[in-house]
Structures are given as C-alpha cells and as structure tokens.
Amino acid sequence: MFKKLFLIGLIVLCACSSVKDETLPITSTSQKAVDFYSAGFMHRGQGEGLEARNNFYSALRVDPNFVLANLYVNEPDPRQRRKYRQTAVDNKDSATDAERIQVEMWQAGRDGKSSERLDLAKELVEKYPNSSESHVWLGIVYTEQYMFDEAIKSLKTATKINPNQFNAWRELAQHHVVVGNNNMLPKERQDKNLVIKYTEEMIRSRPNAPNAYQLRANIERQYSDFEAAKPLYQKMVDVTNETGSSAKSTALLISGHNLLFNGEFDEGIKMYDEAISIAATPNWSFNLSTNFKTVGY
C-alpha cells in the first residue's frame, strides 16, 4: 500500500513541477531567416562573435526588417550598427510583445534608464512566465544593477524550467569568476565549489561551447592554481580545433596568459604567436602583439 501511495505521489509531484520551456516568439517573413537568427543567438551566448555576426547577416539578407536580428547583430561599424538598431526600433510595434520589450530594454539601457529597463524585464517575465529565456533576461538586468539575490532567483528559475539553459548557467557562474568587467558577488559570497558546479553545467549542456571551458579554467586561475587551469584551457583550444570556432585565437591568448603566470614564459609566448598568426583582422593582430606579447616580454 505504501509503495503504491509513494508512486502516485511521485507521479503527481512530477506532473506539478514539470513546465515546458516556452520559446519567446520571433517574427520574420522567412523560416530560413529564423534559423539563421537562432544559430547566431546561440553563438553569441557561447563567445563566438564571428559566427554570430555571420548568421545574423544571413538572417538580414533574407529578411532585412527582422527585428531581433537588427537588434543583436554585432556590427563593428558604428554607423551601420546605428542603422540596424534603428530598423529594430522602427519595426518593434509590428512584432510580438517579446520582441518589442527586448528592443525597448535596449533603448532604456542605451539611454541610461535603469529603472525602466528593469520594469521592462519584469514585464517580459510577466507575459512569458514559462520561458527560461525571459527569466535569464531578468537575471541579467538584476545583475547589472547589483541586485544579486534577485538575479540568482531569476536565473535559477530559468534552470528549473530548462536544465539545459546554457545562458542561465553562464550568468550564475559569472557572479563568482572574473571574465572581463562582469559584476560579481562580494568577495565573501564568492564560492569556488558553486561556480565549478555552474560551469560543469555549462559544459554538460553545450559540450562544444568554448566559453564553458574558459570559465571553468578561469576559476582555477583566479585561485592561482595555474597547473589545474592548463588542461582546461587546452580543452578549450581542442574544442575550437574540432569545431573550427573563431574563438581559437581567444583560447590561445588566455592559455598563454595562464602559462606566463605559471612561469612558463617561452610556452606562453608561443601561444601568443599562434594567436597572432590566426587573428581575424590586422588590427586584432596588432592589439595582440602590443597589448599581450610585448607585456609578456
């Protein structure tokens, strides 16, 4: 009898706790454009800027008025970037609420209206409560405003809706580990074991994402365990080799940093040289040479 009641209870519990992840709606005249956009957004989240840009460009060639592709394309030319963003603004009211809100969130951020940006992120969650992506956006905005407890709650909600929500795991990890100029929890709240868990979830959910290994390695480097970081950075290099990722130069660069910090100067400089040799642009090659290799010497 107990076993029967236990099984019934387990079934009811699972039924009550399972929520199907609702994809935020996307408006386009072409499914092909949507496919390109989705690929671009995925690459954007895993630190592959060139692949993201090329997919967004492809989406816009098919559908020039595609709101979200215009909003998120990482265009390096500031004049062209303004044109893309203006196209997103001009077309936002003919798109879905999800798209309109994302454009208005960008506008609020551009104009320094942090309270309005937060209200819009909350509106996105209110309208799409079963979307892990909407909760990620709210978590990102909370993090921007140093509201870490609220951010953690939103991001964990996203992972409950979708355990494979890579961007949520990434944002949770970035509260604990240096990536760039990311907003981090106070030092006393940073937890090495917890951030290892988050980055392992990144790797599990997307084993080919270069920045999953980057963040995992950054943890060890942050705690001065350069030896432990070496194979993790090498794994990032290996993944970029396997996938042909444009993040390879970044992987080589940060692997070189770690080797220098570990006292392996010649090996570090070799990594820098290889990164310079495959740099996507002459300007990036020059920056690598002057900012990193020179300082290394």
Secondary structure, 3 states (H helix, E strand, C coil): CHHHHHHHHHHHHHHHHCCCCCCCCCCCCCHHHHHHHHHHHHHHHCCCHHHHHHHHHHHHHHCCCCHHHHHHCCCCCHHHHHHHHHHHHHHHHHCCHHHHHHHHHHHHHHCCCHHHHHHHHHHHHHHCCCCHHHHHHHHHHHHHCCCHHHHHHHHHHHHHHCCCCHHHHHHHHCCCCCCCCCCCCCHHHCCHHHHHHHHHHHHHHCCCCHHHHHHHHHHHHHCCCHHHHHHHHHHHHHHHHHHCCCCHHHHHHHHHHHHHHCCCHHHHHHHHHHHHHCCCCHHHHHHHHHHHHHHHC
